[in-house]
């Protein structure tokens, strides 16, 4: 009893870690789970039909039932493949005001133009101030 609970708890922990590592894994697990349930329902319905055919003796549509069952299973697998393969939609990135200036600026322009005084052509460094002081 405890061994089964331990296995279930370990599986749940592994799924939690998997979801944490890969956020799109929830979609993958749900898709696989839904696919397995659909295939199981198709097989169960077909077995019920086979039991009814055995009891009634009406075997006129027996070959068609196998064709329908296999077609439905194949269709389910194809749909699940495309459902899981579909990529996430890419969200449009919001534009930030002033961002265009950064990417479209000319070679002579500087990003720090907005911090300069109007009369200064170039920002002065500490070295410039020291050289000016020494020259005076």
C-alpha positions in Angstrom: 0.0 0.0 0.0 2.7 2.5 1.0 4.8 1.5 -2.0 2.0 2.5 -4.4 1.5 5.8 -2.6 5.2 6.4 -2.8 5.2 5.7 -6.6 2.2 8.0 -7.1 3.8 10.8 -5.0 7.0 10.4 -6.9 5.2 10.6 -10.2 3.4 13.8 -9.1 6.6 15.3 -8.0 8.3 14.5 -11.3 5.3 16.1 -13.2 5.6 19.2 -11.0 9.3 19.5 -11.8 8.6 18.9 -15.5 6.0 21.6 -15.6 8.3 24.0 -13.8 11.1 23.3 -16.3 9.0 23.4 -19.4 5.9 25.6 -19.1 4.4 24.3 -22.4 4.5 20.7 -20.9 1.0 21.2 -19.4 -0.3 21.4 -23.0 1.7 18.3 -24.0 0.5 16.2 -21.0 -3.1 17.3 -21.5 -3.0 16.5 -25.2 -1.5 13.1 -24.6 -4.1 12.4 -21.8 -7.0 13.4 -24.0 -5.7 11.4 -26.9 -5.3 8.3 -24.7 -8.9 8.7 -23.4 -10.3 9.1 -26.9 -8.5 6.0 -28.2 -9.7 4.0 -25.1 -13.3 5.2 -25.7 -13.1 4.1 -29.3 -11.7 0.7 -28.4 -14.3 0.3 -25.6 -17.2 1.2 -28.0 -15.9 -1.2 -30.6 -15.7 -4.0 -28.1 -19.3 -3.3 -27.0 -20.3 -3.5 -30.6 -18.5 -6.8 -31.0 -20.3 -8.2 -27.9 -23.6 -7.1 -29.4 -22.8 -8.7 -32.8 -22.0 -12.0 -30.9 -25.3 -11.9 -29.0 -27.5 -10.9 -31.9 -25.8 -12.8 -34.6 -26.0 -9.9 -37.0 -22.6 -9.8 -38.7 -23.5 -7.6 -41.7 -21.5 -4.5 -40.7 -18.7 -6.3 -38.8 -16.0 -5.4 -41.4 -17.2 -1.8 -41.5 -16.9 -1.5 -37.7 -13.1 -2.4 -37.9 -12.7 0.1 -40.7 -14.4 2.9 -38.7 -12.6 2.0 -35.5 -9.1 2.1 -37.1 -10.0 5.3 -39.0 -11.1 7.0 -35.8 -8.0 6.0 -34.0 -5.8 7.2 -36.9 -7.8 10.5 -37.1 -7.4 11.0 -33.3 -3.6 10.5 -33.6 -3.3 12.9 -36.5 -5.4 15.6 -34.7 -3.3 15.2 -31.5 -0.1 15.5 -33.5 -1.1 18.8 -35.1 -2.6 20.0 -31.8 0.7 19.4 -30.0 2.9 20.6 -32.9 1.1 23.9 -33.1 3.5 26.7 -32.0 2.7 29.4 -29.6 1.5 32.6 -31.0 4.1 35.3 -30.9 3.0 38.3 -28.9 3.6 41.7 -30.4 6.2 43.6 -28.5 5.1 47.0 -27.2 7.1 49.9 -28.5 8.8 52.1 -26.0 8.8 55.8 -26.6 12.1 57.0 -27.8 13.3 53.6 -28.8 13.2 54.4 -32.5 15.8 57.1 -31.9 18.3 54.5 -30.6 18.0 52.2 -33.6 17.7 54.8 -36.3 20.3 57.3 -35.1 23.1 58.4 -37.3 26.8 57.6 -36.5 27.4 61.1 -35.2 24.5 61.1 -32.8 24.9 60.0 -29.2 22.4 58.5 -26.8 23.5 61.0 -24.1 22.5 64.0 -26.2 19.4 64.5 -24.0 21.7 64.9 -20.9 24.0 67.5 -22.3 23.6 71.2 -22.0 22.6 72.9 -25.2 25.9 74.9 -25.5 28.2 71.9 -24.9 29.2 69.9 -28.0 30.9 67.1 -26.0 30.7 65.9 -22.5 33.8 66.5 -20.5 35.6 63.8 -18.6 37.6 64.1 -15.4 40.8 64.0 -17.5 39.6 67.0 -19.5 39.0 69.0 -16.4 42.5 68.0 -15.0 44.2 68.9 -18.3 42.4 72.3 -18.4 43.4 72.9 -14.7 47.0 72.1 -15.4 47.1 74.3 -18.5 45.9 77.3 -16.5 
